């Protein structure tokens, strides 16, 4: 798939116009600001420290290569010309090549207005196109909002790893959720 390809336009619940599209190299600074804002906020994500511009450039270069080869998909959410969310779908390898793994995040101030749900729907549609049979994702057990969104689009909790994270002097479970694709 090409970089910068628009996949979907919609109006969020708060009236803002949202564009879902594949990322492009020009998104580098927005993507760095996005991920670093989640780290700064202390959001329930797997990253605990901010990224440098060089680290983000390396990550974006790898993601664009995967996108162009058709081996996976990133979908960014753009509001008023600024990237405020990112999601990824990546095909697993070897005996699990029929499975896609998903990750998603939305910046503070843009949550609970339908953006995450629409990004997930775009990833699910692409997973069908890729011939995937199942999707898997992992989420902090404390992230109830994300858990609800995942359930809403058909994911079910299929596993839990107790005390997988240690954050803010507390142990938190990692929840594994899956969704079959028909």
C-alpha positions in Angstrom: 0.0 0.0 0.0 1.2 3.5 -0.7 2.2 6.0 2.0 -0.3 8.8 2.7 -3.2 6.8 1.2 -6.6 8.0 2.7 -8.6 5.0 3.9 -11.6 6.7 5.6 -12.9 10.1 6.5 -15.5 10.6 9.2 -16.8 13.0 11.8 -15.9 12.2 15.4 -18.6 12.3 18.1 -17.4 15.8 19.1 -17.9 17.1 15.5 -14.2 17.2 14.5 -13.3 15.9 11.0 -11.0 12.9 11.1 -8.9 11.4 8.3 -7.6 7.8 8.6 -4.7 7.2 6.3 -1.4 5.4 6.0 1.6 7.3 7.4 4.1 9.2 5.3 7.6 10.5 6.0 6.3 14.0 6.7 4.5 12.7 9.8 7.8 12.1 11.6 7.5 15.1 14.0 3.8 14.6 14.7 4.4 10.9 15.4 7.3 11.7 17.8 5.1 14.3 19.5 2.2 11.8 19.7 4.2 8.9 21.3 6.1 11.2 23.6 2.8 12.7 24.8 1.6 9.3 25.7 4.8 8.5 27.7 4.6 11.9 29.4 1.0 11.3 30.4 1.9 7.9 31.8 -0.6 6.2 29.5 -1.0 2.4 29.7 1.4 1.7 26.8 4.4 -0.5 26.5 6.9 2.4 26.2 8.1 4.0 29.4 10.5 6.6 28.1 10.4 9.2 25.4 11.9 8.6 22.0 14.5 10.7 20.2 13.9 12.0 16.7 16.5 9.5 15.5 14.7 6.6 17.2 11.3 7.7 15.8 12.9 8.1 12.3 14.2 4.5 12.4 10.8 3.2 13.6 9.0 5.2 10.8 11.4 4.0 8.2 10.8 0.4 9.1 7.0 0.8 9.2 6.9 2.5 5.8 9.0 -0.4 4.3 6.5 -2.9 5.8 3.6 -0.9 4.4 5.1 -0.7 0.9 5.8 -4.4 0.9 2.2 -5.2 1.9 3.4 -7.1 5.0 1.4 -5.0 7.4 -0.4 -1.7 7.9 -0.1 1.4 10.0 -3.1 3.7 10.1 -2.8 7.2 11.5 -5.6 9.4 12.6 -5.3 13.0 11.6 -7.3 16.0 12.9 -6.8 19.5 11.7 -3.7 18.4 9.8 -2.0 16.8 12.9 -1.5 13.1 13.6 -3.2 12.4 16.9 -3.3 8.6 16.8 -1.6 5.6 15.4 -2.3 1.9 14.9 -0.5 -1.0 13.5 -1.4 -4.4 12.0 1.5 -6.8 11.5 1.3 -10.4 10.2 3.0 -12.9 12.4 5.5 -15.3 10.9 5.8 -19.0 10.1 3.2 -21.2 11.7 1.3 -18.1 12.8 1.3 -16.3 9.5 -2.5 -16.4 9.5 -2.6 -14.2 12.6 -2.2 -10.4 12.7 -1.1 -8.5 15.8 -2.7 -5.1 16.5 -1.5 -2.1 18.5 -3.3 1.2 18.8 -3.1 4.5 20.6 -4.9 7.9 20.6 -3.6 11.1 22.1 -5.2 12.6 25.2 -8.0 15.0 24.2 -9.1 12.8 21.3 -10.2 9.7 23.2 -13.8 8.5 23.6 -15.0 10.2 20.5 -14.9 7.2 18.1 -11.4 7.6 16.6 -10.0 4.4 18.1 -13.0 2.4 17.1 -12.7 3.6 13.5 -9.0 2.8 13.4 -9.7 -0.7 14.6 -12.4 -1.2 11.9 -9.9 -0.1 9.3 -7.4 -2.6 10.5 -9.9 -5.4 10.6 -11.0 -4.6 7.1 -7.3 -4.7 5.9 -6.8 -8.0 7.9 -9.6 -9.5 5.8 -7.9 -8.3 2.6 -4.6 -9.8 3.7 -6.3 -13.2 4.2 -5.7 -13.2 8.0 -7.9 -15.6 10.0 -7.4 -14.1 13.5 -6.2 -11.0 15.2 -4.5 -10.7 18.6 -3.8 -7.7 20.8 -2.4 -7.0 24.3 -3.7 -4.4 26.7 -3.0 -3.3 30.3 -5.7 -4.7 32.6 -6.1 -1.2 34.0 -7.0 0.3 30.6 -10.7 -0.2 30.8 -11.6 2.3 28.1 -9.4 0.5 25.5 -10.7 -2.9 26.7 -14.3 -1.7 26.1 -13.4 -0.5 22.6 -11.8 -3.8 21.7 -14.9 -5.7 23.0 -17.1 -3.4 21.0 -15.4 -4.5 17.7 -15.5 -8.2 18.5 -12.4 -9.0 20.5 -12.7 -11.3 23.5 -10.3 -11.8 26.4 -8.5 -15.1 25.8 -5.6 -14.9 28.3 -4.1 -12.9 31.1 -0.5 -12.8 32.4 -0.6 -11.8 36.1 1.7 -9.1 37.2 3.2 -8.6 33.8 3.8 -4.9 34.3 5.2 -3.0 37.3 4.1 0.6 37.0 3.7 3.3 39.6 4.8 0.8 42.3 1.9 -1.5 41.4 1.7 -4.8 39.5 -0.7 -4.8 36.5 -1.9 -7.8 34.5 -1.4 -8.0 30.7 -4.7 -9.0 29.0 -4.6 -10.9 25.7 -7.6 -10.4 23.4 -8.4 -12.2 20.2 -10.9 -11.9 17.3 -11.5 -14.4 14.6 -12.0 -13.1 11.1 -14.6 -14.7 8.9 
